[in-house]
Amino acid sequence: EMKALQCAAGGNVNVEMNAAPGVDLTVLLNNMRAEYEALAEQNRRDAEALQSASLQQQISDDAGATTSARNEL
């Protein structure tokens, strides 16, 4: 009886599963890189604009001081 049960139980087992496809990490990393590069570029432009505005203000102040000094002379 034992041998008959062992022979009967020795079949194949098939398991089927429905699984969601995995996340494509390459696409995710490329998207993150593109967002980072866009943010870095925007920050660079903002810094240049701020520096330019600061230099324009300094030039204006210096021109006013020059005019004032000439008038005093």
C-alpha positions, 0 to 999 in steps of 0.5 A: 500500500505504501509503495502504491501511495508513493507512486500515486503521489509522485506527480507534477505540480503546476502553479499559475499566478497572475502577477503585476509586471514589475516597475521599469527602474530605467524609465523611473531613473531617467525621469528623475534625472530629467527633472533634476537637470531641469531644476538645476538649469532653472536654478542656474538661470535664477542665480544669473538673473539675481546676480545681473539685477544686483550688478545693475543696482550697484552700477546705478548706485555708483553712477549716482555717487559719481554724479554727486561727486562731480557736482560737489567738485 
